[in-house]
Amino acid sequence: MKDNLPNNMLTVREVSQILHVHSNTLRRWSDLGIIKAYRIGPRGDRRFKQEDIGLLLLEESKGFPTKANGSMEIDKRIDEYVMSR
């Protein structure tokens, strides 16, 4: 299946290993808009661009927030998600 993907697209499993997070955490981040995912196929499987993941890692390593509104916005969205469960 990976042979059918563009070279710059990664699966949930690959990105979760790169970021050292559980695959469900990555899916939740995608649902919250923290990380951009692209849906493919009839099942709507998530795929991530290598450039997006690289940029995320670069921003995090430099201490930059990953969103224009800063990390407080991300924390707020995560809190909203947790409270809705």
N, C-alpha and C positions, 0 to 999 in steps of 0.2 A: 504494500500500500504506500509506503514511503516513496517508492520510485515514481508515483504519480504526483507527488507534491512538488511545488517549485522549490528550488534549492534553498531559498531563504525562509522557508516555513518550518516551524517546529511543533511537535505534538505536546499535549499536556504533560505526558510523562517526561519528555526531554526537558521541558522548561522547569518542571518541578524539581528535577535532579540538579539543574543548573543553579536554581535559586535556593535549593535546600529547604523546600517547603513541601507539605503534603499536596497531592493533586487536588484534593477538595478545597484546600486553601487557595490554590491558584484559580480554581473555578469560581470561588466566592469573590476573589479580587476582580476577576473578569466581569462577574455580574454587577459588582459595585462600580465598575468603570476605572478601577485603579490601574489595570493593565488592559491594553487593547487586544481583543481576540477576534478572529475572523471565523465565521461559521462556514463549513463546507459540507457538501453531500446532503443526502436526504435526511440523515440523522441529526444534522447540525453540529457535527463534531467541531471542537475548537482547534484552531491553529494560530500560532503566534509568529510574527515576523522576527527574524534574527536581529534585524536592526533595532526593533523596539526593545528587545531584551537587552541587547548591548548598551543601548542608551540608558535604560533603567539602571543597569549595573554601574555604568559610568557616573550617572547622577548620584546614586546612592554612595558610591565610593568617595565622591567629592563632598558629600554632605548636603547636596542640593535637594530640595523637595522635589517629588516626582510630578507634582501638579502646580499650575500657576498660582493657585490659592494657598499653596504650602501644605506641609504635612498635617497641620491642624484640620484641614478640610478632609483629608484622608481618614484621620482618626475619627472625625465626626461621622463620616459615612460608615465606617466600620462599626462604631457604637450604635448607629441607627439600625444596622443590619442585625446586630446581636440582640438589641432590644425587641426587634420584630419577631424573633424566633420564639 
